[in-house]
């Protein structure tokens, strides 16, 4: 019975300490956020326009990744005797390669 009371008392103390620590962390976070300049944060927003960087190569990278995956899937389709899927993938692969051309940045892609 005495052990049970000590356990309950200790658990209550730990919960109280945890609550106090949480409040301290929250207050510290609030104070820190007040000191941050919100004007600087706007530039790094996830909602910013992607075309701010004129030399972006994101689309080129996606197309190259898709070409690699198309080659992999085409080889799998060929080994599984799925000639219809293989031919369709090869056709789309050629179209993607033609669209990509020698582009190294998005601005080089044909519109």
LINJO-V817100 format. One record per helix or strand of 2 or more residues. SS is the DSSP state (alpha for helix, beta for strand). FROM is the first residue (numbers start at 0). TO is the last residue. If there is no record, write none. Layout:
ss:SS from:FROM to:TO
ss:SS from:FROM to:TO
//
This chain:
ss:alpha from:1 to:34
ss:alpha from:37 to:43
ss:alpha from:49 to:51
ss:alpha from:57 to:78
ss:alpha from:82 to:99
ss:alpha from:105 to:107
//
